Amino acid sequence: HQPCETFVDARDKNTFSSFLQHAATTGIAQTDIRLTAAGNTIPYSFTALRTTYEAAPAILLTGTDSSAQKRAAEEMRLSGERYFLTTRATNDMIWDWNLLTNEIWWNYNYNVLFGYGAENTQHHISSWMESIHPDDKERVIKGIYKVINSGEKYWTDEYRYLKSDGAILHMYDRGYVAHDEEGKPYRMIGSMLDITDRIRAEEALREKEERYRNLAANVPEGIFETDINGDTIYVNDKLLEYTGRTFEEMLRTNWIDCVHPDDRQQLIALWQLDLVQKKESSQEYRLVSKNGNVLWVKGKAVPVYDKNGNYNGYLGTVADITSEKLARIELAKSEEKYRTLVEQASDAIYIVDTDGHIITVNPAAGKLSGYTEKELLQMNIMDFVFPEDLVTNPFRIEELRQGKTVTVQRRFRIKNNNILEVECLANMLSDERILVFARDISERIRIQNEILKEKNLSASIINSLPGIFYLYAEQGGFQRWNKNFEYVSGYQPHEIEQMKAEEFFDEDEKQMMQQKVEQVFTTGMADAEAHFYTKDKRKIPYYFNGWRVMFDGKVCLIGVGIDITEKRKAEQELHRSHNDIRRLASHLNKIREEERKRIGREIHDELGQQLTAIKMDMAWIDKKTTEENELIKTKIRNVISLLDGSNRSVRRILTELGPGVNDEKGLPEALERQNRQFEETTGISIQFEQPDAPVILPQDTANTLFRIYQESLTNIMRYAKATAVITSLKMSDETVEMMIKDDGKGFDKNQLPSGNSFGIIGMKERVLEQKGTFTLQSVPGKGTTITVSIPLPTPETKPSE
């Protein structure tokens, strides 16, 4: 119940009185004053709003302790390393709009800010509307009339406003609508604030946005009141925003439950102490919203007593200082990180004045120079430089003063007169001190020299290659080549530089080689045989290969070309030799078949007839011999049995020597005989499919098929371990096809011992001799299939009768 002026510092009492009078006159006012309590002076930011209380005119005052903001600003100014906060105070432009006459009154600040003289200031609402930026005008006017016509009391908006010279300012405007006893609006009082700097500066934007948002709500801080048990009995909208709860939820919540669990005990202890000492408490702590968000606040609370001095609870405020708190935390982290980076940097760091005296160094500077930090701080940068080097490589102070970064390489004289090659990077700071980073590049220079040696070596290796070497860029153009390339092509280096890869090939191979080059860049590699087209129009057969590589940041083709002239000659000679051998083998096969026929005829005509005659004579003797001569009869019959076996052997030998594939029964009967002999010998059944029509083949073709069939069954009997064999003989107008398939153990063709492959080679050669195709398919554990296809002679190719 004391006058407000009681708590106002004596220096601000007049200001405070004017502030209250201004609020009573205009409806709203704002000022900064100092309050004094218990000998302490605290700066406050006050907002005054004209209102009524218990049917009497009153002024609603809300104040915010601004000492924290002032301290934070001072701390930010003093740190100066990472953050620099500029603040710029702007004065409100107070306006009073008569809604009945549309006249508007402006205070002096309107003329100052917008550049209008007092005599030019328009006092009709249209003047304000016409000065609103065209892009904002319709929205702003609709918004303000919406508030007026809806019966609302408060209006706020941000928009652009035109000065007298056409310049644009960003304005934050708010107003209060006064209504008469019938509820009709008759007057609107407000103020405009220039927020242009807030738009341009992010830090100013945050501060002013917070300030004006609080001002628009008339309560810049969260306000709460608790009962004696700490249960919340009142909160304002700002505090609801902080906690994320509704007003009803807050009335069911103990205030301490909104505080972060880690901060509760400390806050309770402080409140209890303040309760004993009957003083206001101030503390930074964290609030936890309903959805779990954490907010740092600067909280103040004071015990509330009734008129009898009994404790009734606490009245407190909380201000969001999350950004400030986090900024301080981040600033501390940043400074710590900066110190750590400097101390742990591998580069030597020096800060010197304009005379070269060393002011600051990091540990790496001592490691580089061999001096201690104490010794370095007594030295001049000139102590490390050779005077003779400054003649050709002087300090470039003027460039540093122009704000340029200077990078130089120079010799560095370290302790004990040792020499290092260093690279120095220098910048001039705002106070004209020079920041120097020095890096030991002795190893880099050594490596560069090694690279140069390697480059020279690689050039020597490339030039020593027996073929031609080339490095060709994807976008076209030879990057490197060897001397042999120039020698073979006949072109000079400057000519090769301008040529495309396809220009080294004649028209008949140019497209093919272009495709090969594209294949390298697409798939990674390719090779080809083509003729290298020289400057003097010679065409030399070459083998070319190419691989995709990166060279100097370019995708390139690297490869070599080998002259295959001698290889081509050798291949042609080998081909001729191979053909001669094949013709010789064919001739030998024919001779062998003829010899077999001759031997077969002799065995049939001589041995066969003799054995038959002997058998007939023995049969005659057997008849003439009486049964009483039992021993003689037995011997005779044994001889007859031996003669029968000899005749069978003769027939088998005759079959093998001359299968009789061209007799009246033809090849199918010969194969059937072979099947019966195979089944009798091995016990393995053969399923044979043959044509219904007679099979008439040229003798060479029939002999070839029979010999392959015979060799295949022999291999099955020896190696396959089969249980069944399927064979077929098929005819068409153009070909005869034979297939032999077993269910034996099979084999891997790639691992077949060379000693076991002569039979297969012989079969292939026989088929090639007939211009046919021979196919062998075998999988371990799944048997083997041989397929032979031989073309039949057409009427045009058949020999004449």
C-alpha positions in Angstrom: 0.0 0.0 0.0 3.0 2.3 -0.4 3.3 4.8 -3.3 5.1 3.4 -6.3 7.6 6.2 -6.1 8.9 4.8 -2.8 10.8 2.1 -4.7 12.1 4.3 -7.5 15.7 5.5 -7.4 15.9 9.2 -6.6 17.5 9.9 -9.9 14.5 8.5 -11.8 11.6 9.9 -9.8 10.8 12.7 -12.3 11.1 10.2 -15.2 8.7 7.8 -13.4 6.2 10.6 -12.8 6.3 11.7 -16.5 6.0 8.0 -17.5 2.8 7.6 -15.4 1.4 10.8 -16.8 2.1 9.8 -20.3 0.4 6.5 -19.9 -2.6 8.1 -18.3 -2.8 10.5 -21.3 -2.0 8.2 -24.2 -3.1 4.9 -22.8 0.2 3.2 -23.0 3.9 4.0 -22.2 7.2 2.4 -21.7 10.4 3.4 -19.9 13.5 2.1 -18.2 14.0 3.1 -14.5 16.0 2.0 -11.5 14.3 0.5 -8.4 15.9 0.6 -5.0 15.2 -2.1 -2.3 17.3 -3.1 0.7 20.1 -0.8 -0.5 20.3 -2.5 -3.9 19.6 -0.7 -7.2 18.1 -2.9 -10.0 17.4 -1.6 -13.5 13.9 -2.5 -14.8 12.0 -2.1 -18.1 8.4 -1.0 -17.4 5.3 -1.0 -19.5 2.3 1.0 -18.4 -1.2 0.5 -19.7 -4.2 2.7 -18.9 -7.1 0.6 -17.6 -9.8 0.5 -14.9 -9.8 -1.3 -11.6 -12.9 -1.6 -9.4 -14.6 1.0 -11.6 -11.8 3.5 -11.2 -9.1 4.6 -13.6 -5.9 2.8 -13.0 -2.5 2.1 -14.5 -1.3 -1.5 -15.0 2.4 -1.7 -14.6 4.6 -4.7 -15.6 8.3 -4.6 -15.1 11.1 -6.8 -16.2 14.5 -7.0 -14.4 16.9 -5.9 -17.2 20.1 -6.5 -15.2 20.6 -9.9 -16.7 20.3 -8.6 -20.2 22.7 -5.7 -19.4 25.2 -8.1 -17.8 24.9 -10.4 -20.8 25.4 -7.5 -23.2 28.5 -6.4 -21.2 29.8 -10.0 -21.2 29.3 -10.3 -24.9 31.0 -6.9 -25.5 34.0 -7.9 -23.4 34.5 -11.4 -24.9 34.7 -9.9 -28.4 36.3 -13.2 -29.7 33.3 -14.8 -31.4 30.3 -12.7 -30.8 29.6 -9.1 -31.2 26.1 -7.9 -30.3 24.9 -4.5 -31.5 21.8 -3.0 -30.2 20.1 0.1 -31.4 17.2 1.7 -29.5 14.4 3.1 -31.4 11.6 5.4 -30.1 8.0 4.7 -30.5 5.7 6.8 -32.7 2.5 7.3 -30.7 -0.7 7.8 -32.6 -4.3 8.6 -31.6 -7.0 7.9 -34.1 -10.5 9.4 -33.8 -12.6 6.6 -35.4 -15.6 9.0 -35.7 -13.8 11.8 -37.6 -10.9 9.6 -39.0 -8.5 12.2 -37.8 -5.2 10.9 -36.5 -2.6 12.5 -34.2 1.1 11.7 -34.3 3.8 12.5 -31.8 7.1 14.2 -32.7 8.9 10.9 -33.4 6.7 10.3 -36.4 8.1 13.5 -38.1 11.7 12.6 -37.1 11.6 9.0 -38.3 9.7 9.4 -41.5 11.2 12.7 -42.5 8.1 14.9 -42.4 8.2 18.4 -41.1 5.6 19.3 -38.5 3.9 21.5 -41.0 3.7 18.7 -43.6 2.3 16.0 -41.2 -1.2 14.9 -42.4 -3.7 14.3 -39.7 -6.2 12.2 -41.7 -6.1 8.4 -41.5 -5.8 8.2 -45.3 -2.3 9.7 -45.0 -1.2 6.7 -42.9 -2.9 4.2 -45.3 -1.3 5.8 -48.4 2.2 5.5 -46.8 1.8 1.7 -46.3 3.8 -0.3 -48.8 1.5 -1.3 -51.7 2.2 -5.0 -51.2 1.1 -4.8 -47.5 -1.7 -2.2 -47.7 -4.7 -4.4 -48.3 -3.8 -6.9 -45.6 -3.0 -4.3 -43.0 -6.2 -2.2 -43.6 -8.4 -5.3 -43.6 -6.8 -6.5 -40.4 -7.2 -3.2 -38.5 -10.8 -2.8 -39.5 -11.5 -6.4 -38.6 -10.4 -5.7 -35.1 -12.4 -2.5 -34.9 -15.6 -3.9 -36.3 -15.4 -7.2 -34.3 -15.4 -5.6 -30.9 -11.8 -6.7 -30.1 -9.6 -4.3 -28.2 -6.1 -5.0 -29.4 -4.5 -4.9 -32.8 -0.9 -5.7 -33.9 0.8 -6.1 -37.2 4.1 -5.8 -39.0 4.3 -4.0 -42.3 6.5 -1.8 -44.5 6.1 1.9 -44.4 7.3 4.6 -46.8 9.3 7.6 -45.7 9.0 11.0 -47.3 11.9 10.3 -49.5 10.5 6.9 -50.7 12.7 4.8 -48.5 11.1 1.7 -46.9 11.0 1.0 -43.2 9.7 -2.1 -41.4 7.3 -1.2 -38.7 5.8 -3.0 -35.8 2.4 -1.4 -35.0 0.0 -2.1 -32.2 -3.1 -0.4 -31.0 -5.8 -0.4 -28.4 -9.5 0.2 -29.4 -11.5 2.2 -26.9 -15.3 1.6 -26.8 -18.0 3.8 -25.4 -20.6 2.7 -22.9 -22.7 1.1 -25.7 -19.7 -0.9 -26.8 -19.1 1.1 -30.0 -15.5 1.8 -30.9 -14.8 5.5 -31.0 -11.0 5.8 -30.5 -7.9 3.8 -31.2 -4.6 4.5 -29.5 -1.3 2.9 -30.5 2.3 3.1 -31.2 4.6 2.3 -34.2 8.1 1.0 -33.8 10.8 0.8 -36.4 11.9 -2.8 -36.6 14.0 -2.4 -39.7 17.2 -3.2 -37.8 15.6 -6.3 -36.4 14.9 -7.6 -39.9 18.4 -7.0 -41.0 20.2 -8.3 -38.0 19.2 -11.8 -36.7 20.3 -11.1 -33.2 18.3 -7.9 -33.1 15.4 -9.7 -34.7 15.3 -12.2 -31.8 15.6 -9.6 -29.1 13.0 -7.2 -30.6 10.6 -10.0 -31.6 10.6 -11.2 -28.0 10.2 -7.7 -26.7 7.4 -6.7 -29.0 5.6 -10.0 -28.6 5.7 -9.5 -24.8 4.6 -5.9 -25.2 1.6 -6.9 -27.4 0.6 -9.3 -24.7 1.2 -6.7 -22.0 3.1 -9.2 -19.9 6.7 -9.8 -21.1 7.4 -12.5 -18.5 5.7 -15.6 -17.2 3.8 -14.9 -13.9 2.7 -17.4 -11.4 1.2 -17.5 -7.9 1.1 -20.4 -5.5 -0.7 -21.1 -2.3 1.0 -22.1 1.0 1.5 -25.7 -0.3 3.0 -24.6 -3.6 0.0 -25.5 -5.7 -0.5 -23.1 -8.6 -3.5 -20.7 -8.1 -2.7 -18.3 -11.0 -0.6 -18.2 -14.2 -0.5 -15.9 -17.2 -0.6 -16.8 -20.9 3.2 -16.6 -21.2 3.7 -19.2 -18.5 1.2 -21.4 -20.2 3.2 -21.1 -23.3 6.4 -22.0 -21.4 4.8 -25.1 -19.8 2.7 -26.3 -22.7 -0.3 -26.7 -20.3 -3.7 -25.2 -20.2 -4.8 -22.9 -17.4 -7.0 -25.7 -15.9 -4.1 -28.1 -16.0 -1.8 -25.6 -14.2 -4.4 -25.2 -11.5 -4.1 -28.9 -10.8 -0.2 -28.8 -10.8 2.2 -28.0 -8.0 4.6 -25.3 -9.3 7.7 -27.3 -8.4 6.5 -30.2 -10.7 7.1 -27.9 -13.7 10.8 -27.6 -12.7 13.4 -29.9 -14.1 14.0 -32.8 -11.6 17.7 -31.9 -11.3 16.9 -28.3 -10.2 14.1 -28.9 -7.8 16.0 -29.4 -4.5 18.2 -26.4 -5.1 15.2 -24.2 -5.9 13.2 -25.5 -2.8 16.2 -24.8 -0.6 16.5 -21.3 -1.9 12.8 -20.5 -1.5 12.9 -21.8 2.1 15.9 -19.6 2.9 14.2 -16.6 1.3 11.1 -17.3 3.3 13.1 -17.2 6.5 14.8 -14.0 5.5 11.7 -12.6 3.9 13.4 -11.5 0.7 13.1 -12.0 -3.0 14.9 -14.9 -4.5 16.5 -15.0 -7.9 17.7 -18.1 -9.6 18.4 -19.6 -13.0 16.8 -23.0 -13.5 15.1 -25.2 -16.0 11.4 -25.7 -16.7 10.1 -28.8 -18.4 7.0 -28.5 -20.6 4.2 -31.0 -20.9 5.8 -32.5 -24.0 9.2 -32.8 -22.4 10.9 -29.6 -23.8 13.4 -28.0 -21.5 13.5 -24.2 -21.1 16.1 -22.2 -19.2 14.5 -19.4 -17.2 15.6 -16.6 -15.0 13.1 -16.9 -12.1 12.3 -14.5 -9.3 9.9 -15.3 -6.5 8.9 -13.4 -3.4 6.9 -14.7 -0.4 3.4 -13.3 -0.2 2.0 -12.3 3.2 -1.5 -11.3 4.2 -2.2 -8.1 6.1 -1.5 -9.9 9.3 1.9 -11.0 8.1 1.0 -14.6 7.6 2.7 -16.5 4.8 0.2 -17.2 2.0 2.5 -18.6 -0.8 4.8 -17.3 -3.5 4.4 -14.8 -6.3 7.0 -15.1 -9.0 8.1 -14.4 -12.6 10.1 -16.4 -15.0 11.9 -15.0 -18.1 13.0 -17.3 -20.9 16.8 -17.1 -21.1 17.3 -20.3 -23.1 19.0 -18.5 -26.0 21.2 -16.5 -23.6 22.1 -19.5 -21.5 22.8 -21.7 -24.5 24.8 -18.9 -26.1 26.9 -18.6 -23.0 27.4 -22.4 -22.9 28.2 -22.5 -26.6 30.5 -19.5 -26.2 32.4 -21.3 -23.5 32.6 -24.4 -25.6 33.7 -22.4 -28.6 36.4 -20.6 -26.6 37.5 -24.0 -25.2 37.5 -25.5 -28.6 39.5 -22.6 -30.0 42.1 -22.9 -27.3 42.3 -26.7 -27.9 42.6 -26.3 -31.6 45.3 -23.8 -31.3 47.2 -25.8 -28.7 46.9 -29.0 -30.6 47.4 -27.6 -34.1 50.2 -29.3 -36.0 51.1 -26.0 -37.7 53.2 -23.5 -35.8 51.2 -20.4 -35.0 52.8 -17.0 -34.3 51.2 -13.6 -33.7 53.7 -10.8 -34.2 53.4 -7.0 -34.1 54.3 -4.7 -37.0 57.9 -4.6 -35.9 58.1 -8.4 -36.0 58.2 -9.0 -32.2 56.6 -12.3 -31.3 53.6 -11.8 -29.0 51.9 -15.2 -28.9 52.9 -18.8 -30.0 51.3 -22.2 -29.7 53.2 -25.4 -28.6 53.8 -26.5 -32.3 55.8 -23.3 -32.8 58.2 -24.4 -30.1 58.4 -27.9 -31.6 59.1 -26.5 -35.1 61.8 -24.0 -34.0 63.4 -25.9 -31.1 62.9 -23.0 -28.8 60.8 -22.9 -25.6 57.8 -20.6 -25.5 59.6 -18.3 -23.1 62.5 -18.0 -25.5 60.2 -17.4 -28.5 58.4 -14.5 -26.7 61.8 -12.8 -26.5 62.5 -13.1 -30.2 61.7 -11.3 -33.4 60.4 -13.0 -36.6 63.5 -11.7 -38.3 65.6 -14.1 -36.2 64.3 -17.0 -38.3 64.8 -15.4 -41.7 67.9 -15.3 -43.9 68.6 -11.6 -44.9 69.7 -12.7 -48.4 66.3 -14.4 -49.0 64.5 -11.1 -48.4 66.1 -9.7 -51.6 64.2 -12.1 -53.8 61.3 -13.0 -51.4 60.5 -9.9 -49.3 57.8 -9.5 -46.7 54.6 -8.4 -48.5 53.2 -6.0 -45.8 51.2 -3.9 -48.2 49.2 -6.9 -49.4 48.5 -7.8 -45.8 47.2 -4.3 -45.1 44.9 -4.7 -48.1 43.3 -7.6 -46.3 44.9 -10.2 -48.6 46.2 -13.6 -47.4 49.8 -14.0 -48.2 51.4 -17.5 -48.7 55.1 -17.8 -49.2 57.7 -20.6 -49.1 61.0 -19.7 -47.5 64.0 -21.1 -45.5 63.5 -21.0 -41.8 66.5 -20.8 -39.4 65.7 -22.8 -36.3 67.7 -23.5 -33.1 71.3 -24.5 -33.5 71.3 -22.9 -37.0 69.5 -25.8 -38.5 67.4 -25.0 -41.6 63.9 -26.0 -42.5 61.9 -25.4 -45.6 58.6 -23.9 -44.4 55.4 -22.7 -46.0 54.0 -19.5 -44.3 50.5 -18.2 -44.5 49.9 -14.7 -43.0 47.0 -12.5 -42.4 46.7 -9.1 -40.7 44.3 -8.8 -37.8 42.1 -5.8 -37.2 44.6 -4.4 -34.6 47.4 -4.6 -37.3 49.0 -7.6 -35.6 50.0 -10.3 -38.0 48.9 -13.9 -37.7 51.4 -16.4 -39.2 50.9 -20.1 -39.7 54.2 -22.0 -40.5 54.3 -25.5 -41.7 57.4 -27.7 -42.2 57.4 -28.8 -45.8 60.8 -30.3 -45.9 59.3 -33.8 -46.3 56.9 -32.5 -49.0 59.8 -31.1 -51.0 61.7 -34.3 -50.6 58.7 -36.2 -51.9 58.3 -33.8 -54.7 61.9 -34.4 -55.7 61.2 -38.2 -55.5 58.1 -37.8 -57.6 60.2 -35.9 -60.2 62.7 -38.7 -60.2 59.9 -41.2 -60.5 58.4 -39.2 -63.3 61.7 -39.2 -65.2 62.0 -42.9 -64.5 58.5 -43.6 -65.8 59.3 -41.7 -68.9 62.4 -43.8 -69.4 60.3 -47.0 -68.9 57.6 -45.9 -71.2 60.1 -45.0 -73.9 61.8 -48.4 -73.4 58.7 -50.4 -74.1 58.9 -52.6 -77.2 55.6 -51.5 -78.5 53.8 -48.1 -78.7 52.4 -46.5 -75.5 49.5 -44.1 -75.4 47.4 -42.2 -72.8 44.3 -40.8 -74.4 41.6 -38.6 -72.7 37.9 -39.4 -72.8 37.2 -35.9 -74.2 39.8 -36.5 -76.9 43.5 -35.7 -77.2 46.6 -37.7 -76.4 48.1 -36.9 -73.0 51.3 -39.0 -73.2 53.0 -41.3 -75.7 56.4 -42.9 -76.1 59.1 -42.3 -78.7 58.2 -45.5 -80.4 54.7 -44.1 -81.1 56.3 -41.2 -83.0 58.8 -43.5 -84.8 56.2 -46.0 -86.0 53.5 -43.5 -86.9 55.8 -41.0 -88.6 54.1 -38.0 -86.9 55.8 -35.3 -84.9 54.8 -34.6 -81.2 53.0 -31.4 -82.1 51.0 -33.3 -84.7 50.0 -36.2 -82.3 48.8 -33.6 -79.8 46.2 -32.4 -82.2 45.0 -35.8 -83.5 42.2 -38.1 -82.5 42.6 -41.8 -81.9 40.6 -42.8 -84.9 42.9 -40.9 -87.2 45.5 -43.7 -86.9 43.3 -46.2 -88.6 42.1 -46.5 -92.2 38.4 -46.1 -93.2 37.6 -49.9 -93.1 38.6 -50.1 -89.4 38.0 -46.6 -88.1 34.4 -47.3 -86.9 35.4 -50.5 -85.2 38.2 -48.8 -83.3 35.9 -45.9 -82.2 33.6 -48.5 -80.7 36.5 -50.1 -78.9 37.6 -46.8 -77.4 34.0 -46.1 -76.2 33.9 -49.6 -74.7 37.0 -48.8 -72.6 35.4 -45.7 -71.1 32.1 -47.6 -70.6 33.2 -51.0 -69.3 36.8 -50.3 -68.1 38.8 -52.3 -70.7 38.9 -53.5 -74.3 41.3 -54.9 -76.8 41.4 -55.3 -80.6 43.6 -56.3 -83.6 43.7 -53.7 -86.3 46.2 -52.0 -88.8 48.1 -49.0 -87.5 47.8 -46.4 -90.3 51.0 -44.5 -90.6 51.7 -41.0 -92.0 53.2 -42.5 -95.1 50.0 -44.7 -95.7 51.5 -48.0 -94.5 49.2 -50.4 -92.7 50.9 -52.4 -90.0 49.0 -55.2 -88.1 48.9 -54.4 -84.3 47.3 -55.7 -81.2 45.9 -52.9 -79.1 44.7 -52.9 -75.5 43.2 -50.2 -73.3 42.2 -49.7 -69.7 40.2 -46.8 -68.1 42.3 -44.8 -65.6 42.3 -41.3 -63.9 45.1 -39.0 -64.9 45.4 -35.4 -63.7 41.7 -35.4 -62.9 40.7 -36.7 -66.3 39.2 -40.0 -67.3 41.7 -41.6 -69.8 42.5 -44.7 -71.8 46.0 -46.1 -71.2 47.4 -49.0 -73.2 50.0 -50.4 -75.5 50.1 -51.6 -79.1 52.2 -54.6 -80.1 53.3 -55.2 -83.7 51.9 -58.6 -84.6 53.3 -58.8 -88.2 55.5 -61.8 -87.3 52.6 -63.3 -85.2 50.3 -63.0 -88.2 52.9 -64.8 -90.4 53.4 -67.5 -87.8 49.6 -67.9 -87.5 49.3 -68.3 -91.3 52.1 -70.8 -91.3 50.5 -72.7 -88.4 47.2 -72.7 -90.2 48.8 -74.1 -93.3 50.6 -76.7 -91.3 47.4 -77.6 -89.4 45.6 -78.1 -92.7 48.4 -80.2 -94.0 48.3 -82.3 -90.8 44.6 -82.6 -91.1 44.8 -83.7 -94.7 47.5 -86.2 -93.7 45.3 -87.6 -90.9 42.4 -87.9 -93.3 44.6 -89.7 -95.8 45.9 -92.0 -93.1 42.3 -92.8 -92.0 41.4 -93.7 -95.5 44.5 -95.8 -95.9 43.8 -97.5 -92.5 40.2 -98.2 -93.6 41.4 -99.6 -96.9 44.0 -101.7 -95.1 41.3 -103.0 -92.7 39.1 -103.9 -95.7 42.0 -105.7 -97.3 42.9 -107.6 -94.2 39.2 -108.4 -93.6 38.9 -109.8 -97.1 42.0 -112.0 -96.7 40.8 -113.3 -93.3 37.4 -114.0 -94.7 38.6 -115.5 -98.0 41.5 -117.5 -96.6 41.4 -118.0 -92.9 37.6 -118.2 -92.8 37.4 -120.7 -95.6 40.2 -122.8 -94.1 38.6 -122.9 -90.7 35.3 -123.9 -92.4 37.0 -126.7 -94.4 38.7 -128.0 -91.2 35.4 -127.9 -89.3 33.8 -129.9 -92.2 36.6 -132.5 -92.2 36.4 -132.8 -88.4 32.7 -133.3 -88.6 33.3 -136.0 -91.2 35.8 -137.7 -89.0 33.5 -137.4 -86.0 30.8 -139.3 -88.0 33.2 -142.0 -89.1 34.5 -142.5 -85.5 32.6 -145.1 -83.5 31.2 -144.4 -80.1 33.5 -147.0 -78.6 36.5 -144.6 -79.2 35.2 -142.3 -76.5 38.5 -140.5 -76.0 38.9 -139.7 -79.7 35.3 -138.6 -80.0 35.8 -136.2 -77.1 39.0 -134.7 -78.6 37.3 -134.3 -82.0 34.3 -132.5 -80.5 36.7 -130.2 -78.5 38.4 -129.3 -81.8 35.1 -128.6 -83.4 34.2 -126.3 -80.4 37.5 -124.5 -80.8 36.8 -124.1 -84.5 33.4 -122.6 -83.7 35.1 -120.1 -81.3 37.7 -119.3 -83.9 34.9 -118.6 -86.4 33.2 -116.3 -84.0 36.5 -114.5 -83.3 37.0 -114.2 -87.1 33.5 -112.7 -87.5 34.2 -110.2 -84.6 37.5 -109.2 -86.1 35.9 -108.8 -89.5 33.2 -106.6 -87.9 35.9 -104.4 -86.3 38.0 -104.3 -89.4 35.2 -103.7 -91.8 31.8 -103.0 -90.1 29.8 -103.6 -93.3 28.0 -100.3 -93.1 27.4 -100.2 -96.8 25.9 -103.7 -97.2 22.3 -104.3 -97.8 21.4 -103.6 -94.1 23.5 -100.5 -93.8 24.7 -98.4 -90.8 21.8 -99.2 -88.4 22.4 -102.9 -88.6 26.2 -102.3 -88.0 25.3 -100.2 -84.9 22.8 -102.9 -83.7 25.6 -105.5 -83.9 27.8 -103.2 -81.9 25.1 -102.8 -79.3 24.6 -106.6 -79.0 28.3 -107.1 -78.6 28.5 -104.3 -75.9 25.5 -105.7 -74.0 27.0 -109.2 -74.0 30.4 -107.9 -72.8 29.2 -105.4 -70.2 25.7 -106.4 -69.2 24.6 -102.7 -69.7 21.5 -102.3 -71.8 21.4 -99.9 -74.7 18.2 -98.1 -75.9 18.7 -97.4 -79.6 16.4 -95.2 -81.7 16.8 -95.4 -85.5 15.0 -94.2 -88.6 12.2 -96.3 -90.1 13.4 -95.7 -93.6 16.6 -97.3 -95.0 19.7 -95.3 -94.2 22.0 -94.8 -97.2 25.1 -92.7 -96.5 28.4 -92.0 -98.3 30.9 -94.6 -97.2 33.2 -92.0 -95.5 30.3 -90.6 -93.5 29.0 -94.0 -92.5 32.6 -95.1 -91.4 33.0 -91.9 -89.4 29.7 -92.4 -87.5 30.5 -96.1 -86.9 34.0 -95.4 -85.6 32.8 -92.6 -83.3 30.0 -94.9 -82.0 32.5 -97.7 -81.5 34.9 -95.4 -79.6 32.1 -93.9 -77.5 30.9 -97.4 -76.3 34.5 -98.4 -75.6 35.0 -95.2 -73.4 31.7 -96.0 -71.6 32.8 -99.5 -70.9 36.2 -98.4 -69.6 35.5 -95.2 -67.6 31.8 -94.3 -67.3 30.5 -96.9 -64.7 27.1 -96.4 -66.3 24.0 -98.5 -65.8 22.2 -97.5 -69.0 23.0 -96.0 -72.4 20.6 -94.2 -74.8 21.7 -93.8 -78.5 19.9 -92.5 -81.6 20.4 -92.1 -85.3 18.4 -89.4 -87.1 18.2 -88.4 -90.7 17.0 -85.3 -92.5 17.3 -84.0 -96.0 20.4 -82.0 -95.0 22.1 -83.8 -92.1 22.6 -87.1 -90.3 22.8 -86.8 -86.5 24.0 -89.4 -84.0 23.7 -89.2 -80.2 25.3 -91.4 -77.5 24.2 -90.7 -73.9 25.1 -92.5 -70.6 24.2 -92.1 -67.0 27.7 -92.7 -65.7 29.9 -90.6 -63.4 30.7 -87.9 -66.0 33.8 -85.8 -65.8 35.1 -82.2 -65.8 36.3 -81.5 -69.4 38.7 -78.8 -68.1 40.5 -81.4 -65.9 40.6 -84.3 -68.3 44.1 -85.8 -68.4 45.8 -85.4 -71.7 46.5 -89.1 -72.0 42.8 -89.9 -71.8 41.8 -87.4 -74.4 43.2 -88.9 -77.6 40.0 -90.8 -78.3 38.0 -87.6 -78.1 40.5 -85.7 -80.2 40.3 -88.5 -82.8 36.5 -88.3 -82.8 36.6 -84.5 -83.3 39.0 -84.8 -86.2 36.9 -87.4 -87.9 33.9 -85.1 -87.7 35.8 -82.0 -88.9 37.0 -84.1 -91.8 33.4 -84.5 -92.8 32.7 -80.7 -92.2 30.4 -81.6 -89.3 30.0 -80.6 -85.7 31.0 -82.6 -82.6 29.6 -81.7 -79.2 30.5 -83.3 -75.9 28.6 -82.4 -72.7 29.6 -83.9 -69.4 29.0 -83.0 -65.7 30.5 -84.9 -62.8 27.9 -87.2 -61.4 25.4 -86.6 -64.2 26.8 -88.6 -67.1 28.1 -87.7 -70.6 26.4 -86.9 -73.9 28.1 -86.9 -77.3 26.3 -85.5 -80.3 27.6 -85.6 -83.9 26.0 -83.8 -86.8 27.3 -84.3 -90.4 25.9 -82.5 -93.5 24.7 -84.8 -96.3 25.8 -84.0 -99.9 23.1 -82.1 -101.9 22.3 -83.1 -105.5 24.7 -80.4 -106.7 27.6 -81.8 -104.5 27.0 -85.5 -105.1 29.6 -87.1 -107.3 28.3 -87.9 -110.8 27.6 -91.6 -111.6 
